[in-house]
């Protein structure tokens, strides 16, 4: 936190707010959100981080890539244009009925396919860039 921050996050950058969320979770959800964030940054090095809707990390590259939400029993990554992305290994397991979005819910004991996620994050960035 910055020295003039009152604790409500008003003077914090989006990156600092995401760091704080990861720390506040303090369990597998924080670890999962941190891993997903690292993968996004690996896949799209010039990604922009934002903090929206009262506490949701959002990543942008030529438009919204995805959000990272934490719930009691899972961490959800929602791809803004996921329905248009190839998902050859079937990572998408949530929001499958929509015309635009697709999501992946990660639970505590789930194996995370980092290689496939990197490819999906890259595909989302490429899709945004090609519009």
SEVEXVO-571090 format. One record per atom (N, C-alpha, C, O): residue in one letter; x, y, z. Coordinates in steps of 0.1 Angstrom, whole numbers, plus 5000, padded with zeros to 4 digits. Each point is the difference from the previous one (the first is absolute). Layout:
BEGIN
AXYZ...
//
This chain:
BEGIN
X500849885000X499250125000X500950125000X501150015006X498450104988X500750125000X499850075014X499049975006X501850124997X499950065014X498850085001X499550025012X499950034977X498850085002X498749924997X498950054999X501349825000X498849914998X499349975013X500649975010X498150054990X499249985012X499649865003X499349975009X501149944982X499649865002X498949964991X499749884998X499650224995X498949964991X500549984986X499149974991X502150055007X500649984986X499950114991X500449994988X499050135016X499850114991X501350054993X500050054989X501149945018X501350054995X500949894995X501250034998X498349855000X500849894996X499849984985X498950034994X502249924999X499949974986X499249874999X499849925009X499750054979X499349874998X500949885003X499649905006X501750114991X500949895003X500149985015X500149895005X500050225003X500049995014X498849945006X500049935010X498850114984X498749955005X499949854997X499549925008X501150034981X500049864997X500949935009X499749895005X501550164998X500949955010X499349985013X500149905007X499250214997X499349995013X498949895000X499949935010X499450064979X499049895000X500649875001X499549915008X501650064985X500749875001X500449985015X499849895005X500850215001X500449995014X498849975010X500149925009X498850164988X498949985009X499449864999X499549955010X500549994979X499449874998X500849905009X499449925007X501950094992X500949935009X499949855000X500449935009X499050014980X499949864999X500249954986X500650084992X498949815004X500249944987X499450104989X500550004989X498450075015X499450104991X501050114996X500150044988X500650015022X501050104997X501149954992X500550074991X500049815012X501049934992X499649984986X500850024991X497949945007X499549984987X499950134992X500450014988X499150095018X499950134994X501350064996X500250054989X500849935020X501450044997X500649934988X500650064992X499149815008X500549924989X499450044986X500750024990X498050005011X499350044987X500550144996X500250024988X500050075021X500550134997X501449994993X500350064990X500649855016X501349984995X499949954985X500850044992X498349865006X499949944987X499550114990X500550004988X498650085016X499550114991X501150094996X500250044989X500750005021X501150094997X501149934992X500650064992X499549815009X501049924991X499450004986X500850024991X497949955008X499449994987X499950134992X500250014988X499650105020X499750134994X500850105008X499550075009X501849954989X500950085008X499650145002X500250065010X499150004980X499650145001X498550015004X499450104997X500149805010X498650015005X499850115010X501050045007X497950024993X499650105010X499149945010X499049934997X501350105016X499149965011X499150115005X500450115001X498449865001X499050095006X499349945011X500149885002X499250205006X499349965012X498650054998X499850125001X499249804997X498650044996X499049945009X500249915008X498650154991X498849945006X500249965015X499749895004X500850205004X500249985014X500949885003X499749935010X501350054983X501049905004X500249884991X500249895004X499850144983X500249894990X501350044992X500050104993X501049815007X501150034991X499649974986X499349904997X501150194994X499749994986X501250034992X500850095003X499549834987X501250014991X499550044986X499149954995X501750155000X499750064987X501249994990X501150015005X498649974983X501050014989X499250034987X499449904995X500550225000X499250044989X498549965003X499349964991X500350055021X498649975004X500249905012X501149965004X497750015002X500149915012X500349864996X499549944990X501550005017X500449864998X499149925010X499349914995X500950115018X499349925009X499950065014X500750105003X498549845005X499950055014X500449885009X500049894996X500450145017X500349905009X499350025013X500350095008X498749834994X499150025012X500349885010X500349894996X499650155017X500249895010X498749995008X499450105005X500249774997X498849975008X500449905011X501249975001X497949995007X500349925011X500749874996X500949955007X498549984983X500549874996X500749994986X500449894996X499850234998X500749994987X500550144996X499650105005X501349904985X500550124993X499549994986X500249894993X499250225002X499450004987X500850094991X500250125003X500249834985X500650094990X499050004988X499749904994X499850225004X499050024989X500650074988X500650115002X499449834987X500650054987X498950084994X498949954996X501350185001X499050094995X499549954986X498850014998X502049934994X499649954987X500349854999X500449964989X499549975021X500449865001X499249914990X500649904996X498250135001X499249924990X500750004987X499849904992X501050205004X500650004987X501449945000X500750004990X499849955022X501349955001X500049854998X499149935005X502050014989X500149864999X500549955014X500850065006X498649834999X500349955013X500249854998X499249915004X501950054989X500249864996X500149905012X499649884998X500850165014X500049905011X498850025009X500049925010X499150164987X498850015008X500150075013X499549955010X501350164991X500150075013X498750065004X499750015012X499650054979X498850075004X499049905006X499749904995X499850135017X499149925008X498850085006X499349945008X500650184988X499050095006X499550104990X500850044991X498050025011X499550104991X500049954985X500350074991X499449805008X500049944986X498950034991X500049974988X498950085018X498850034992X499950134994X499250034991X501750065013X500050144994X500550014986X500749904995X499050214998X500550024987X501450064999X500649994989X499950065022X501250084999X501049945010X501149974997X498650035016X500949975011X500149855002X499149924996X502150045009X500249875005X500950015013X500750095001X499149815008X500850015012X500649875004X499649894995X501350125014X500649885006X500050025015X500550095006X498849815001X500050005014X501149905005X500049894996X500850175013X501149925006X499649975014X499750095008X500349784996X499849965014X501349965006X501049984994X498950005019X501249985008X501049894995X501250035000X498349864996X500949894997X500149984985X500549904995X499150204997X500149994985X501450014996X500850085005X499549834985X501350024993X499950114990X499050024993X502050075007X499950114991X500949984988X501349985002X498250014986X500749984988X500650134995X499450084992X501849955013X500650134998X500350034985X499850114995X500649784998X500350024985X498850034993X500050094991X498949855012X498750024993X499550145003X499450074992X500749975021X499650135004X500850114993X499450104996X501949895003X500850094993X499650024986X499850114995X499949784998X499550014987X498650074999X499850074991X499449915019X498750065000X500150155002X499350084994X501649965015X500250145003X500650074987X499650114997X501349824997X500650064988X498950014989X500050104992X499249805006X498950004990X499050125003X499650064990X500149965022X499150115004X500650134996X499350094994X502049935009X500750134996X500150014985X499750114994X500649784999X500050014985X498750034994X499950074990X499049875016X498750034995X499650155002X499550064991X500950005020X499850145002X500850084990X499450104995X501849875003X500950074991X499650004986X500350094992X499049805004X499649984986X498750064996X499650004988X499750075021X498750054997X500150134992X498950054996
//
